[in-house]
Amino acid sequence: MTKFMTSHQDQIEFRLRRIADAEQLYLLIEKNRAYLSKWLPWVKSMRSVGDEAQFLQHAIIEMDAGILWMATIVVNGEVAGMIDIHEINVQRHSGQIGYWIDKGFSGREIMSESLQQVINIAKKKFKIHRLELIADVQNGASQRVAEKNGFKREGIMRDYLPPIRDENYHDAVLFSKIL
């Protein structure tokens, strides 16, 4: 379990994903549904605590297989979001970062400082050399977090993201960081 303090004096804890967190995470997704659904395609399929529990069970299997690292972000004792390293490829020494946070915690450097910790986990635990981060071209907040943590913009991936906000595919920005 990773614990650290942010520059805004928030105490952050990473709690590895567990089925017992399903209800809290689902309620957080429900509370932030309109905010999250602009950027994340999986939000519309998350319709019950059971859906979240099923997702967590799948995540635990992938974590046991070494292709995923996923943690719940707990801020001052309150579940606030999640962060992960997915698509871990041990042969290529690569992985992708994903994250989301309750809108109420935005602007407090929580995600940026959480990402710094996960970069260290990627390097030390998984021996990752190249981390990627993909963000919708309109998701400025996610892009700022990436850039603040030393990710470099590699380019635009046209029509990469499936329809979420409307009937159209959306462009994404590919970022990478060499560790």
Wavefront OBJ file of the C-alpha trace (Angstrom):
o trace
v 0.000 0.000 0.000
v 1.458 3.357 -1.071
v 0.838 6.448 1.089
v 2.040 10.000 0.486
v 1.153 13.643 1.096
v 0.419 16.083 -1.726
v 1.674 19.650 -1.884
v -1.860 20.693 -0.827
v -1.516 18.580 2.353
v -3.904 15.859 1.217
v -3.000 12.377 2.437
v -3.149 9.950 -0.488
v -3.294 6.182 -0.244
v -3.283 3.686 -3.114
v -5.407 0.683 -2.269
v -5.003 -2.183 -4.714
v -8.340 -2.963 -6.321
v -10.565 -5.282 -4.329
v -14.146 -6.459 -4.626
v -14.984 -4.811 -1.284
v -14.550 -1.388 -2.969
v -17.241 -2.059 -5.605
v -20.033 -0.130 -3.904
v -17.940 2.960 -3.090
v -16.477 3.067 -6.587
v -19.852 2.604 -8.249
v -21.374 5.416 -6.167
v -18.454 7.652 -7.138
v -18.929 6.805 -10.825
v -22.663 7.485 -10.510
v -22.000 10.843 -8.811
v -19.576 11.804 -11.625
v -21.384 10.100 -14.513
v -21.926 13.246 -16.627
v -18.353 14.440 -16.046
v -16.666 11.069 -16.674
v -18.836 9.982 -19.587
v -17.441 12.821 -21.734
v -14.064 11.076 -21.780
v -14.384 7.417 -20.794
v -16.310 4.918 -22.947
v -16.773 2.354 -20.159
v -18.874 4.702 -17.998
v -22.131 3.997 -19.849
v -21.770 0.242 -19.302
v -21.251 0.660 -15.539
v -24.896 0.498 -14.365
v -24.783 -1.251 -10.986
v -22.619 -2.257 -8.067
v -22.629 -5.726 -9.656
v -21.127 -4.306 -12.856
v -18.332 -2.705 -10.830
v -17.765 -5.902 -8.842
v -17.521 -7.882 -12.081
v -15.017 -5.364 -13.459
v -12.968 -5.571 -10.261
v -12.937 -9.368 -10.439
v -11.616 -9.178 -14.001
v -9.018 -6.594 -12.908
v -7.826 -8.841 -10.090
v -7.307 -11.699 -12.582
v -5.297 -9.395 -14.876
v -3.263 -8.125 -11.924
v -2.461 -11.707 -10.922
v -1.330 -12.316 -14.528
v 0.994 -9.293 -14.357
v -0.612 -7.377 -17.220
v -2.370 -4.791 -15.043
v -1.642 -2.769 -11.934
v -4.665 -0.909 -10.627
v -5.341 1.041 -7.455
v -8.142 2.993 -5.878
v -7.050 6.512 -4.950
v -8.101 7.324 -1.377
v -7.794 10.977 -0.321
v -7.957 11.797 3.381
v -9.804 8.507 3.910
v -12.326 9.076 1.094
v -12.410 7.092 -2.169
v -11.625 9.642 -4.886
v -10.854 7.765 -8.116
v -8.523 5.252 -9.674
v -5.244 4.968 -11.493
v -3.724 2.070 -13.395
v -1.006 0.739 -15.607
v -2.644 -1.436 -18.256
v -1.436 -3.177 -21.402
v 1.740 -4.124 -19.515
v 4.028 -5.854 -21.985
v 7.047 -7.479 -20.336
v 8.779 -8.192 -23.649
v 8.524 -4.590 -24.846
v 8.938 -3.117 -21.327
v 5.908 -0.908 -21.927
v 2.517 -0.055 -20.503
v -0.257 2.522 -20.649
v -1.519 4.789 -17.906
v -5.200 5.363 -17.168
v -6.842 7.456 -14.477
v -9.981 9.239 -13.365
v -10.919 11.277 -10.319
v -14.027 12.691 -8.672
v -14.585 16.184 -10.064
v -14.656 17.540 -6.516
v -10.984 16.595 -6.078
v -9.845 18.321 -9.283
v -7.414 21.217 -9.025
v -5.638 19.939 -5.904
v -2.714 18.212 -7.694
v -3.988 14.822 -6.496
v -3.897 13.174 -9.903
v -0.600 14.718 -10.911
v 1.119 13.634 -7.717
v -0.546 10.202 -7.908
v 0.823 9.824 -11.426
v 4.333 10.616 -10.150
v 4.022 7.718 -7.701
v 2.708 5.356 -10.399
v 5.591 6.246 -12.705
v 7.939 5.030 -9.935
v 5.899 1.826 -9.550
v 6.038 1.244 -13.315
v 9.811 1.604 -13.345
v 10.677 -0.292 -10.164
v 8.057 -3.046 -10.027
v 7.445 -3.722 -13.717
v 10.761 -2.554 -15.224
v 8.795 -0.475 -17.726
v 10.888 1.643 -20.063
v 8.121 3.321 -22.102
v 4.839 4.521 -20.615
v 2.046 5.753 -22.849
v -0.950 7.882 -22.019
v -3.852 8.481 -24.403
v -6.225 11.414 -23.914
v -9.115 12.819 -25.903
v -7.931 15.942 -27.775
v -10.601 17.935 -25.919
v -9.590 16.682 -22.455
v -7.264 19.487 -21.484
v -7.116 18.504 -17.813
v -5.796 15.026 -18.589
v -3.268 16.445 -21.039
v -2.005 18.949 -18.452
v -1.476 16.129 -15.923
v 0.536 14.198 -18.524
v 2.680 17.176 -19.511
v 3.303 18.208 -15.904
v 4.707 14.724 -15.290
v 7.118 14.794 -18.216
v 5.064 12.947 -20.826
v 5.837 14.134 -24.351
v 3.156 14.620 -26.970
v 3.912 12.243 -29.842
v 0.986 13.038 -32.079
v -2.703 12.898 -32.826
v -4.400 9.565 -33.474
v -7.291 10.324 -35.804
v -10.689 8.784 -34.979
v -9.046 6.672 -32.284
v -11.728 6.944 -29.601
v -15.173 5.400 -30.097
v -18.285 7.582 -30.013
v -18.926 8.751 -26.469
v -20.336 12.291 -26.426
v -22.007 12.033 -29.807
v -22.189 9.736 -32.837
v -18.644 10.505 -34.004
v -15.270 8.942 -33.362
v -12.847 11.314 -31.674
v -9.187 12.116 -32.084
v -6.796 11.334 -29.245
v -3.408 12.645 -28.235
v -0.703 10.031 -27.708
v 1.792 10.904 -24.980
v 4.812 8.878 -23.925
v 7.416 8.994 -21.205
v 10.703 7.138 -21.292
v 11.684 5.981 -17.803
l 1 2 3 4 5 6 7 8 9 10 11 12 13 14 15 16 17 18 19 20 21 22 23 24 25 26 27 28 29 30 31 32 33 34 35 36 37 38 39 40 41 42 43 44 45 46 47 48 49 50 51 52 53 54 55 56 57 58 59 60 61 62 63 64 65 66 67 68 69 70 71 72 73 74 75 76 77 78 79 80 81 82 83 84 85 86 87 88 89 90 91 92 93 94 95 96 97 98 99 100 101 102 103 104 105 106 107 108 109 110 111 112 113 114 115 116 117 118 119 120 121 122 123 124 125 126 127 128 129 130 131 132 133 134 135 136 137 138 139 140 141 142 143 144 145 146 147 148 149 150 151 152 153 154 155 156 157 158 159 160 161 162 163 164 165 166 167 168 169 170 171 172 173 174 175 176 177 178 179
